[in-house]
Amino acid sequence: MADPIVYDDFARIDLRVARVVEARPHPNADKLMLLQVDLGDRQKQIVAGIRAHYQPEQLVGKRIVIVDNLAPAMLRGETSNGMLLAATSGEKVVLLTLDDPECLPGSKIK
């Protein structure tokens, strides 16, 4: 278990609903995938280590949960402007997704 944090630490994380509009393998990394996500008022790119667990066509159209205010990072020559949330169960990686169509891209997770 991780060390406890105070509420103020958690409150700084901006979790949002994002819709995947494009997914493709990273050209310079076997484990990474490039995702273009829609946040309602803007789009951004996220680089995620999910290539062994998902095919690009499985991701397009999914509504996922992302950390929207993570500082940009350069990963194997591509900029990642956020982080998606996923769970691990044994060897399996499962994206956190939303199934209610009324939960629009950009919605804040509270």
Backbone as XML, in Angstrom:
<?xml version="1.0"?>
<chain id="A" units="angstrom">
  <residue number="1" name="MET">
    <atom name="N" x="0.848" y="-1.180" z="0.000"/>
    <atom name="CA" x="0.000" y="0.000" z="0.000"/>
    <atom name="C" x="0.890" y="1.238" z="0.000"/>
  </residue>
  <residue number="2" name="ALA">
    <atom name="N" x="0.457" y="2.264" z="-0.705"/>
    <atom name="CA" x="1.191" y="3.525" z="-0.782"/>
    <atom name="C" x="1.008" y="4.318" z="0.506"/>
  </residue>
  <residue number="3" name="ASP">
    <atom name="N" x="1.915" y="5.247" z="0.715"/>
    <atom name="CA" x="1.802" y="6.130" z="1.873"/>
    <atom name="C" x="0.551" y="6.986" z="1.755"/>
  </residue>
  <residue number="4" name="PRO">
    <atom name="N" x="-0.118" y="7.270" z="2.873"/>
    <atom name="CA" x="-1.313" y="8.123" z="2.845"/>
    <atom name="C" x="-0.971" y="9.547" z="2.395"/>
  </residue>
  <residue number="5" name="ILE">
    <atom name="N" x="-1.916" y="10.172" z="1.731"/>
    <atom name="CA" x="-1.788" y="11.577" z="1.361"/>
    <atom name="C" x="-2.940" y="12.334" z="1.985"/>
  </residue>
  <residue number="6" name="VAL">
    <atom name="N" x="-2.809" y="13.644" z="2.042"/>
    <atom name="CA" x="-3.896" y="14.470" z="2.563"/>
    <atom name="C" x="-4.813" y="14.864" z="1.409"/>
  </residue>
  <residue number="7" name="TYR">
    <atom name="N" x="-6.029" y="15.281" z="1.730"/>
    <atom name="CA" x="-7.011" y="15.632" z="0.709"/>
    <atom name="C" x="-6.488" y="16.699" z="-0.244"/>
  </residue>
  <residue number="8" name="ASP">
    <atom name="N" x="-5.776" y="17.687" z="0.275"/>
    <atom name="CA" x="-5.273" y="18.761" z="-0.587"/>
    <atom name="C" x="-4.366" y="18.225" z="-1.687"/>
  </residue>
  <residue number="9" name="ASP">
    <atom name="N" x="-3.586" y="17.179" z="-1.409"/>
    <atom name="CA" x="-2.759" y="16.564" z="-2.441"/>
    <atom name="C" x="-3.634" y="15.957" z="-3.528"/>
  </residue>
  <residue number="10" name="PHE">
    <atom name="N" x="-4.646" y="15.217" z="-3.131"/>
    <atom name="CA" x="-5.553" y="14.587" z="-4.090"/>
    <atom name="C" x="-6.320" y="15.635" z="-4.899"/>
  </residue>
  <residue number="11" name="ALA">
    <atom name="N" x="-6.744" y="16.709" z="-4.251"/>
    <atom name="CA" x="-7.557" y="17.734" z="-4.908"/>
    <atom name="C" x="-6.799" y="18.434" z="-6.032"/>
  </residue>
  <residue number="12" name="ARG">
    <atom name="N" x="-5.489" y="18.380" z="-6.037"/>
    <atom name="CA" x="-4.695" y="19.020" z="-7.091"/>
    <atom name="C" x="-4.751" y="18.236" z="-8.400"/>
  </residue>
  <residue number="13" name="ILE">
    <atom name="N" x="-5.151" y="16.984" z="-8.360"/>
    <atom name="CA" x="-5.203" y="16.153" z="-9.567"/>
    <atom name="C" x="-6.498" y="16.450" z="-10.320"/>
  </residue>
  <residue number="14" name="ASP">
    <atom name="N" x="-6.376" y="16.826" z="-11.579"/>
    <atom name="CA" x="-7.528" y="17.148" z="-12.408"/>
    <atom name="C" x="-7.866" y="15.932" z="-13.271"/>
  </residue>
  <residue number="15" name="LEU">
    <atom name="N" x="-8.835" y="15.156" z="-12.813"/>
    <atom name="CA" x="-9.284" y="13.967" z="-13.550"/>
    <atom name="C" x="-10.436" y="14.361" z="-14.455"/>
  </residue>
  <residue number="16" name="ARG">
    <atom name="N" x="-10.345" y="13.950" z="-15.728"/>
    <atom name="CA" x="-11.361" y="14.313" z="-16.720"/>
    <atom name="C" x="-11.746" y="13.115" z="-17.574"/>
  </residue>
  <residue number="17" name="VAL">
    <atom name="N" x="-12.939" y="13.192" z="-18.137"/>
    <atom name="CA" x="-13.391" y="12.233" z="-19.137"/>
    <atom name="C" x="-12.816" y="12.678" z="-20.475"/>
  </residue>
  <residue number="18" name="ALA">
    <atom name="N" x="-12.231" y="11.735" z="-21.206"/>
    <atom name="CA" x="-11.697" y="12.025" z="-22.534"/>
    <atom name="C" x="-12.174" y="10.936" z="-23.490"/>
  </residue>
  <residue number="19" name="ARG">
    <atom name="N" x="-12.503" y="11.339" z="-24.706"/>
    <atom name="CA" x="-12.911" y="10.374" z="-25.734"/>
    <atom name="C" x="-11.737" y="10.158" z="-26.679"/>
  </residue>
  <residue number="20" name="VAL">
    <atom name="N" x="-11.383" y="8.901" z="-26.898"/>
    <atom name="CA" x="-10.272" y="8.578" z="-27.792"/>
    <atom name="C" x="-10.744" y="8.775" z="-29.230"/>
  </residue>
  <residue number="21" name="VAL">
    <atom name="N" x="-10.068" y="9.665" z="-29.957"/>
    <atom name="CA" x="-10.432" y="9.921" z="-31.355"/>
    <atom name="C" x="-9.472" y="9.243" z="-32.324"/>
  </residue>
  <residue number="22" name="GLU">
    <atom name="N" x="-8.262" y="8.940" z="-31.853"/>
    <atom name="CA" x="-7.292" y="8.242" z="-32.694"/>
    <atom name="C" x="-6.336" y="7.474" z="-31.794"/>
  </residue>
  <residue number="23" name="ALA">
    <atom name="N" x="-5.946" y="6.294" z="-32.237"/>
    <atom name="CA" x="-4.952" y="5.483" z="-31.519"/>
    <atom name="C" x="-4.055" y="4.831" z="-32.559"/>
  </residue>
  <residue number="24" name="ARG">
    <atom name="N" x="-2.740" y="4.865" z="-32.274"/>
    <atom name="CA" x="-1.795" y="4.220" z="-33.192"/>
    <atom name="C" x="-0.551" y="3.802" z="-32.416"/>
  </residue>
  <residue number="25" name="PRO">
    <atom name="N" x="0.122" y="2.789" z="-32.902"/>
    <atom name="CA" x="1.354" y="2.357" z="-32.244"/>
    <atom name="C" x="2.414" y="3.458" z="-32.280"/>
  </residue>
  <residue number="26" name="HIS">
    <atom name="N" x="3.181" y="3.571" z="-31.226"/>
    <atom name="CA" x="4.309" y="4.511" z="-31.182"/>
    <atom name="C" x="5.362" y="4.012" z="-32.177"/>
  </residue>
  <residue number="27" name="PRO">
    <atom name="N" x="5.874" y="4.877" z="-33.040"/>
    <atom name="CA" x="6.824" y="4.410" z="-34.063"/>
    <atom name="C" x="8.191" y="3.998" z="-33.502"/>
  </residue>
  <residue number="28" name="ASN">
    <atom name="N" x="8.521" y="4.416" z="-32.285"/>
    <atom name="CA" x="9.844" y="4.160" z="-31.727"/>
    <atom name="C" x="9.820" y="3.358" z="-30.432"/>
  </residue>
  <residue number="29" name="ALA">
    <atom name="N" x="8.702" y="2.698" z="-30.126"/>
    <atom name="CA" x="8.614" y="1.949" z="-28.869"/>
    <atom name="C" x="7.596" y="0.828" z="-29.002"/>
  </residue>
  <residue number="30" name="ASP">
    <atom name="N" x="8.006" y="-0.386" z="-28.715"/>
    <atom name="CA" x="7.134" y="-1.555" z="-28.869"/>
    <atom name="C" x="5.992" y="-1.613" z="-27.862"/>
  </residue>
  <residue number="31" name="LYS">
    <atom name="N" x="6.140" y="-0.989" z="-26.693"/>
    <atom name="CA" x="5.127" y="-1.098" z="-25.635"/>
    <atom name="C" x="4.189" y="0.099" z="-25.561"/>
  </residue>
  <residue number="32" name="LEU">
    <atom name="N" x="4.479" y="1.148" z="-26.344"/>
    <atom name="CA" x="3.716" y="2.390" z="-26.223"/>
    <atom name="C" x="2.729" y="2.579" z="-27.368"/>
  </residue>
  <residue number="33" name="MET">
    <atom name="N" x="1.647" y="3.297" z="-27.042"/>
    <atom name="CA" x="0.649" y="3.671" z="-28.031"/>
    <atom name="C" x="0.403" y="5.175" z="-27.922"/>
  </residue>
  <residue number="34" name="LEU">
    <atom name="N" x="0.167" y="5.821" z="-29.064"/>
    <atom name="CA" x="-0.160" y="7.240" z="-29.107"/>
    <atom name="C" x="-1.669" y="7.388" z="-29.208"/>
  </residue>
  <residue number="35" name="LEU">
    <atom name="N" x="-2.241" y="8.153" z="-28.294"/>
    <atom name="CA" x="-3.679" y="8.401" z="-28.295"/>
    <atom name="C" x="-3.942" y="9.887" z="-28.467"/>
  </residue>
  <residue number="36" name="GLN">
    <atom name="N" x="-4.829" y="10.221" z="-29.388"/>
    <atom name="CA" x="-5.354" y="11.571" z="-29.488"/>
    <atom name="C" x="-6.704" y="11.534" z="-28.794"/>
  </residue>
  <residue number="37" name="VAL">
    <atom name="N" x="-6.874" y="12.405" z="-27.794"/>
    <atom name="CA" x="-8.116" y="12.390" z="-27.033"/>
    <atom name="C" x="-8.818" y="13.735" z="-27.116"/>
  </residue>
  <residue number="38" name="ASP">
    <atom name="N" x="-10.138" y="13.684" z="-27.081"/>
    <atom name="CA" x="-10.999" y="14.866" z="-27.126"/>
    <atom name="C" x="-11.470" y="15.160" z="-25.712"/>
  </residue>
  <residue number="39" name="LEU">
    <atom name="N" x="-11.256" y="16.408" z="-25.281"/>
    <atom name="CA" x="-11.701" y="16.851" z="-23.966"/>
    <atom name="C" x="-12.838" y="17.863" z="-24.076"/>
  </residue>
  <residue number="40" name="GLY">
    <atom name="N" x="-13.560" y="17.837" z="-25.165"/>
    <atom name="CA" x="-14.684" y="18.750" z="-25.350"/>
    <atom name="C" x="-14.262" y="20.076" z="-25.949"/>
  </residue>
  <residue number="41" name="ASP">
    <atom name="N" x="-13.396" y="20.811" z="-25.259"/>
    <atom name="CA" x="-12.959" y="22.114" z="-25.742"/>
    <atom name="C" x="-11.582" y="22.088" z="-26.400"/>
  </residue>
  <residue number="42" name="ARG">
    <atom name="N" x="-10.911" y="20.916" z="-26.362"/>
    <atom name="CA" x="-9.585" y="20.788" z="-26.950"/>
    <atom name="C" x="-9.220" y="19.327" z="-27.111"/>
  </residue>
  <residue number="43" name="GLN">
    <atom name="N" x="-8.165" y="19.091" z="-27.887"/>
    <atom name="CA" x="-7.629" y="17.742" z="-28.030"/>
    <atom name="C" x="-6.190" y="17.740" z="-27.550"/>
  </residue>
  <residue number="44" name="LYS">
    <atom name="N" x="-5.723" y="16.576" z="-27.129"/>
    <atom name="CA" x="-4.330" y="16.439" z="-26.717"/>
    <atom name="C" x="-3.862" y="15.027" z="-26.991"/>
  </residue>
  <residue number="45" name="GLN">
    <atom name="N" x="-2.540" y="14.864" z="-26.967"/>
    <atom name="CA" x="-1.937" y="13.550" z="-27.174"/>
    <atom name="C" x="-1.482" y="12.977" z="-25.839"/>
  </residue>
  <residue number="46" name="ILE">
    <atom name="N" x="-1.731" y="11.690" z="-25.673"/>
    <atom name="CA" x="-1.256" y="10.946" z="-24.511"/>
    <atom name="C" x="-0.485" y="9.736" z="-25.028"/>
  </residue>
  <residue number="47" name="VAL">
    <atom name="N" x="0.668" y="9.487" z="-24.438"/>
    <atom name="CA" x="1.453" y="8.298" z="-24.753"/>
    <atom name="C" x="1.235" y="7.316" z="-23.608"/>
  </residue>
  <residue number="48" name="ALA">
    <atom name="N" x="0.808" y="6.103" z="-23.931"/>
    <atom name="CA" x="0.467" y="5.127" z="-22.894"/>
    <atom name="C" x="1.097" y="3.773" z="-23.178"/>
  </residue>
  <residue number="49" name="GLY">
    <atom name="N" x="1.501" y="3.100" z="-22.142"/>
    <atom name="CA" x="2.123" y="1.778" z="-22.249"/>
    <atom name="C" x="1.109" y="0.653" z="-22.281"/>
  </residue>
  <residue number="50" name="ILE">
    <atom name="N" x="0.219" y="0.700" z="-23.252"/>
    <atom name="CA" x="-0.882" y="-0.278" z="-23.316"/>
    <atom name="C" x="-0.875" y="-1.087" z="-24.611"/>
  </residue>
  <residue number="51" name="ARG">
    <atom name="N" x="0.164" y="-0.972" z="-25.380"/>
    <atom name="CA" x="0.184" y="-1.602" z="-26.718"/>
    <atom name="C" x="0.039" y="-3.120" z="-26.663"/>
  </residue>
  <residue number="52" name="ALA">
    <atom name="N" x="0.553" y="-3.757" z="-25.626"/>
    <atom name="CA" x="0.451" y="-5.213" z="-25.515"/>
    <atom name="C" x="-0.948" y="-5.659" z="-25.085"/>
  </residue>
  <residue number="53" name="HIS">
    <atom name="N" x="-1.780" y="-4.720" z="-24.679"/>
    <atom name="CA" x="-3.081" y="-5.071" z="-24.118"/>
    <atom name="C" x="-4.272" y="-4.637" z="-24.973"/>
  </residue>
  <residue number="54" name="TYR">
    <atom name="N" x="-4.062" y="-3.697" z="-25.888"/>
    <atom name="CA" x="-5.152" y="-3.183" z="-26.713"/>
    <atom name="C" x="-4.675" y="-2.985" z="-28.144"/>
  </residue>
  <residue number="55" name="GLN">
    <atom name="N" x="-5.567" y="-3.208" z="-29.079"/>
    <atom name="CA" x="-5.352" y="-2.859" z="-30.474"/>
    <atom name="C" x="-5.913" y="-1.446" z="-30.672"/>
  </residue>
  <residue number="56" name="PRO">
    <atom name="N" x="-5.327" y="-0.650" z="-31.565"/>
    <atom name="CA" x="-5.819" y="0.721" z="-31.757"/>
    <atom name="C" x="-7.317" y="0.800" z="-32.025"/>
  </residue>
  <residue number="57" name="GLU">
    <atom name="N" x="-7.834" y="-0.101" z="-32.837"/>
    <atom name="CA" x="-9.267" y="-0.036" z="-33.179"/>
    <atom name="C" x="-10.170" y="-0.323" z="-31.976"/>
  </residue>
  <residue number="58" name="GLN">
    <atom name="N" x="-9.672" y="-0.978" z="-30.944"/>
    <atom name="CA" x="-10.451" y="-1.218" z="-29.725"/>
    <atom name="C" x="-10.626" y="0.055" z="-28.909"/>
  </residue>
  <residue number="59" name="LEU">
    <atom name="N" x="-9.773" y="1.035" z="-29.119"/>
    <atom name="CA" x="-9.753" y="2.229" z="-28.272"/>
    <atom name="C" x="-10.556" y="3.392" z="-28.835"/>
  </residue>
  <residue number="60" name="VAL">
    <atom name="N" x="-10.609" y="3.510" z="-30.152"/>
    <atom name="CA" x="-11.279" y="4.654" z="-30.768"/>
    <atom name="C" x="-12.755" y="4.672" z="-30.365"/>
  </residue>
  <residue number="61" name="GLY">
    <atom name="N" x="-13.186" y="5.832" z="-29.858"/>
    <atom name="CA" x="-14.565" y="6.010" z="-29.416"/>
    <atom name="C" x="-14.767" y="5.774" z="-27.931"/>
  </residue>
  <residue number="62" name="LYS">
    <atom name="N" x="-13.833" y="5.114" z="-27.266"/>
    <atom name="CA" x="-13.975" y="4.867" z="-25.831"/>
    <atom name="C" x="-13.844" y="6.159" z="-25.052"/>
  </residue>
  <residue number="63" name="ARG">
    <atom name="N" x="-14.626" y="6.257" z="-23.987"/>
    <atom name="CA" x="-14.484" y="7.360" z="-23.036"/>
    <atom name="C" x="-13.670" y="6.837" z="-21.865"/>
  </residue>
  <residue number="64" name="ILE">
    <atom name="N" x="-12.494" y="7.456" z="-21.654"/>
    <atom name="CA" x="-11.565" y="7.018" z="-20.632"/>
    <atom name="C" x="-11.389" y="8.127" z="-19.599"/>
  </residue>
  <residue number="65" name="VAL">
    <atom name="N" x="-10.722" y="7.809" z="-18.506"/>
    <atom name="CA" x="-10.401" y="8.789" z="-17.470"/>
    <atom name="C" x="-8.925" y="9.129" z="-17.599"/>
  </residue>
  <residue number="66" name="ILE">
    <atom name="N" x="-8.626" y="10.437" z="-17.625"/>
    <atom name="CA" x="-7.235" y="10.870" z="-17.721"/>
    <atom name="C" x="-6.894" y="11.865" z="-16.611"/>
  </residue>
  <residue number="67" name="VAL">
    <atom name="N" x="-5.598" y="11.961" z="-16.317"/>
    <atom name="CA" x="-5.069" y="13.045" z="-15.489"/>
    <atom name="C" x="-4.751" y="14.164" z="-16.467"/>
  </residue>
  <residue number="68" name="ASP">
    <atom name="N" x="-5.529" y="15.243" z="-16.405"/>
    <atom name="CA" x="-5.420" y="16.308" z="-17.400"/>
    <atom name="C" x="-4.315" y="17.310" z="-17.076"/>
  </residue>
  <residue number="69" name="ASN">
    <atom name="N" x="-3.940" y="17.453" z="-15.821"/>
    <atom name="CA" x="-2.974" y="18.487" z="-15.458"/>
    <atom name="C" x="-1.579" y="17.937" z="-15.149"/>
  </residue>
  <residue number="70" name="LEU">
    <atom name="N" x="-1.263" y="16.769" z="-15.675"/>
    <atom name="CA" x="0.078" y="16.226" z="-15.524"/>
    <atom name="C" x="1.037" y="17.008" z="-16.431"/>
  </residue>
  <residue number="71" name="ALA">
    <atom name="N" x="2.210" y="17.337" z="-15.918"/>
    <atom name="CA" x="3.195" y="18.067" z="-16.715"/>
    <atom name="C" x="3.560" y="17.246" z="-17.954"/>
  </residue>
  <residue number="72" name="PRO">
    <atom name="N" x="3.736" y="17.901" z="-19.105"/>
    <atom name="CA" x="4.111" y="17.171" z="-20.324"/>
    <atom name="C" x="5.424" y="16.413" z="-20.136"/>
  </residue>
  <residue number="73" name="ALA">
    <atom name="N" x="5.518" y="15.272" z="-20.824"/>
    <atom name="CA" x="6.727" y="14.442" z="-20.778"/>
    <atom name="C" x="7.042" y="13.962" z="-22.182"/>
  </residue>
  <residue number="74" name="MET">
    <atom name="N" x="8.319" y="13.904" z="-22.502"/>
    <atom name="CA" x="8.758" y="13.394" z="-23.799"/>
    <atom name="C" x="9.059" y="11.911" z="-23.628"/>
  </residue>
  <residue number="75" name="LEU">
    <atom name="N" x="8.345" y="11.061" z="-24.368"/>
    <atom name="CA" x="8.514" y="9.612" z="-24.282"/>
    <atom name="C" x="8.895" y="9.073" z="-25.652"/>
  </residue>
  <residue number="76" name="ARG">
    <atom name="N" x="10.171" y="8.734" z="-25.800"/>
    <atom name="CA" x="10.704" y="8.179" z="-27.046"/>
    <atom name="C" x="10.385" y="9.065" z="-28.245"/>
  </residue>
  <residue number="77" name="GLY">
    <atom name="N" x="10.549" y="10.383" z="-28.060"/>
    <atom name="CA" x="10.377" y="11.321" z="-29.157"/>
    <atom name="C" x="8.979" y="11.860" z="-29.359"/>
  </residue>
  <residue number="78" name="GLU">
    <atom name="N" x="8.031" y="11.470" z="-28.534"/>
    <atom name="CA" x="6.651" y="11.955" z="-28.636"/>
    <atom name="C" x="6.245" y="12.586" z="-27.301"/>
  </residue>
  <residue number="79" name="THR">
    <atom name="N" x="5.538" y="13.711" z="-27.372"/>
    <atom name="CA" x="5.104" y="14.390" z="-26.154"/>
    <atom name="C" x="3.803" y="13.790" z="-25.640"/>
  </residue>
  <residue number="80" name="SER">
    <atom name="N" x="3.805" y="13.487" z="-24.347"/>
    <atom name="CA" x="2.594" y="13.020" z="-23.678"/>
    <atom name="C" x="2.077" y="14.155" z="-22.806"/>
  </residue>
  <residue number="81" name="ASN">
    <atom name="N" x="0.806" y="14.508" z="-22.991"/>
    <atom name="CA" x="0.191" y="15.630" z="-22.281"/>
    <atom name="C" x="-0.881" y="15.177" z="-21.307"/>
  </residue>
  <residue number="82" name="GLY">
    <atom name="N" x="-0.605" y="14.110" z="-20.598"/>
    <atom name="CA" x="-1.555" y="13.589" z="-19.623"/>
    <atom name="C" x="-1.261" y="12.130" z="-19.376"/>
  </residue>
  <residue number="83" name="MET">
    <atom name="N" x="-2.117" y="11.500" z="-18.617"/>
    <atom name="CA" x="-1.965" y="10.076" z="-18.302"/>
    <atom name="C" x="-3.348" y="9.456" z="-18.196"/>
  </residue>
  <residue number="84" name="LEU">
    <atom name="N" x="-3.516" y="8.295" z="-18.821"/>
    <atom name="CA" x="-4.791" y="7.598" z="-18.670"/>
    <atom name="C" x="-4.754" y="6.752" z="-17.399"/>
  </residue>
  <residue number="85" name="LEU">
    <atom name="N" x="-5.919" y="6.435" z="-16.879"/>
    <atom name="CA" x="-6.003" y="5.589" z="-15.693"/>
    <atom name="C" x="-6.397" y="4.182" z="-16.111"/>
  </residue>
  <residue number="86" name="ALA">
    <atom name="N" x="-5.730" y="3.211" z="-15.503"/>
    <atom name="CA" x="-5.983" y="1.804" z="-15.798"/>
    <atom name="C" x="-5.752" y="0.991" z="-14.540"/>
  </residue>
  <residue number="87" name="ALA">
    <atom name="N" x="-6.338" y="-0.175" z="-14.513"/>
    <atom name="CA" x="-6.145" y="-1.118" z="-13.412"/>
    <atom name="C" x="-5.375" y="-2.317" z="-13.940"/>
  </residue>
  <residue number="88" name="THR">
    <atom name="N" x="-4.640" y="-2.961" z="-13.053"/>
    <atom name="CA" x="-3.968" y="-4.198" z="-13.421"/>
    <atom name="C" x="-4.563" y="-5.327" z="-12.604"/>
  </residue>
  <residue number="89" name="SER">
    <atom name="N" x="-4.776" y="-6.423" z="-13.288"/>
    <atom name="CA" x="-5.301" y="-7.636" z="-12.651"/>
    <atom name="C" x="-4.448" y="-8.783" z="-13.169"/>
  </residue>
  <residue number="90" name="GLY">
    <atom name="N" x="-3.466" y="-9.186" z="-12.368"/>
    <atom name="CA" x="-2.511" y="-10.172" z="-12.845"/>
    <atom name="C" x="-1.712" y="-9.557" z="-13.972"/>
  </residue>
  <residue number="91" name="GLU">
    <atom name="N" x="-1.706" y="-10.196" z="-15.120"/>
    <atom name="CA" x="-0.997" y="-9.683" z="-16.294"/>
    <atom name="C" x="-1.851" y="-8.735" z="-17.142"/>
  </residue>
  <residue number="92" name="LYS">
    <atom name="N" x="-3.141" y="-8.656" z="-16.847"/>
    <atom name="CA" x="-4.072" y="-7.879" z="-17.661"/>
    <atom name="C" x="-4.114" y="-6.414" z="-17.227"/>
  </residue>
  <residue number="93" name="VAL">
    <atom name="N" x="-4.164" y="-5.520" z="-18.214"/>
    <atom name="CA" x="-4.335" y="-4.090" z="-17.979"/>
    <atom name="C" x="-5.711" y="-3.704" z="-18.515"/>
  </residue>
  <residue number="94" name="VAL">
    <atom name="N" x="-6.513" y="-3.033" z="-17.678"/>
    <atom name="CA" x="-7.879" y="-2.666" z="-18.038"/>
    <atom name="C" x="-8.049" y="-1.161" z="-17.873"/>
  </residue>
  <residue number="95" name="LEU">
    <atom name="N" x="-8.397" y="-0.480" z="-18.956"/>
    <atom name="CA" x="-8.620" y="0.962" z="-18.902"/>
    <atom name="C" x="-9.868" y="1.277" z="-18.098"/>
  </residue>
  <residue number="96" name="LEU">
    <atom name="N" x="-9.824" y="2.377" z="-17.342"/>
    <atom name="CA" x="-11.024" y="2.856" z="-16.666"/>
    <atom name="C" x="-11.856" y="3.590" z="-17.712"/>
  </residue>
  <residue number="97" name="THR">
    <atom name="N" x="-13.063" y="3.114" z="-17.949"/>
    <atom name="CA" x="-13.929" y="3.689" z="-18.970"/>
    <atom name="C" x="-15.274" y="4.056" z="-18.363"/>
  </residue>
  <residue number="98" name="LEU">
    <atom name="N" x="-16.027" y="4.865" z="-19.102"/>
    <atom name="CA" x="-17.365" y="5.264" z="-18.681"/>
    <atom name="C" x="-18.353" y="4.760" z="-19.705"/>
  </residue>
  <residue number="99" name="ASP">
    <atom name="N" x="-19.493" y="4.277" z="-19.240"/>
    <atom name="CA" x="-20.475" y="3.739" z="-20.180"/>
    <atom name="C" x="-21.729" y="4.595" z="-20.312"/>
  </residue>
  <residue number="100" name="ASP">
    <atom name="N" x="-21.861" y="5.658" z="-19.540"/>
    <atom name="CA" x="-23.037" y="6.523" z="-19.631"/>
    <atom name="C" x="-22.822" y="7.555" z="-20.734"/>
  </residue>
  <residue number="101" name="PRO">
    <atom name="N" x="-23.634" y="7.516" z="-21.801"/>
    <atom name="CA" x="-23.436" y="8.438" z="-22.925"/>
    <atom name="C" x="-23.642" y="9.897" z="-22.553"/>
  </residue>
  <residue number="102" name="GLU">
    <atom name="N" x="-24.247" y="10.183" z="-21.413"/>
    <atom name="CA" x="-24.449" y="11.568" z="-21.000"/>
    <atom name="C" x="-23.215" y="12.167" z="-20.337"/>
  </residue>
  <residue number="103" name="CYS">
    <atom name="N" x="-22.212" y="11.352" z="-20.072"/>
    <atom name="CA" x="-20.958" y="11.829" z="-19.484"/>
    <atom name="C" x="-20.064" y="12.292" z="-20.622"/>
  </residue>
  <residue number="104" name="LEU">
    <atom name="N" x="-20.048" y="13.581" z="-20.882"/>
    <atom name="CA" x="-19.402" y="14.168" z="-22.051"/>
    <atom name="C" x="-17.903" y="14.340" z="-21.866"/>
  </residue>
  <residue number="105" name="PRO">
    <atom name="N" x="-17.145" y="14.321" z="-22.979"/>
    <atom name="CA" x="-15.722" y="14.614" z="-22.899"/>
    <atom name="C" x="-15.480" y="15.948" z="-22.189"/>
  </residue>
  <residue number="106" name="GLY">
    <atom name="N" x="-14.494" y="15.963" z="-21.315"/>
    <atom name="CA" x="-14.172" y="17.142" z="-20.536"/>
    <atom name="C" x="-14.821" y="17.169" z="-19.170"/>
  </residue>
  <residue number="107" name="SER">
    <atom name="N" x="-15.791" y="16.275" z="-18.934"/>
    <atom name="CA" x="-16.447" y="16.245" z="-17.621"/>
    <atom name="C" x="-15.410" y="15.982" z="-16.536"/>
  </residue>
  <residue number="108" name="LYS">
    <atom name="N" x="-15.542" y="16.715" z="-15.435"/>
    <atom name="CA" x="-14.612" y="16.582" z="-14.321"/>
    <atom name="C" x="-15.013" y="15.393" z="-13.466"/>
  </residue>
  <residue number="109" name="ILE">
    <atom name="N" x="-14.033" y="14.594" z="-13.089"/>
    <atom name="CA" x="-14.244" y="13.487" z="-12.160"/>
    <atom name="C" x="-14.051" y="14.032" z="-10.755"/>
  </residue>
  <residue number="110" name="LYS">
    <atom name="N" x="-15.037" y="13.829" z="-9.901"/>
    <atom name="CA" x="-14.956" y="14.379" z="-8.527"/>
    <atom name="C" x="-14.882" y="13.264" z="-7.517"/>
  </residue>
</chain>
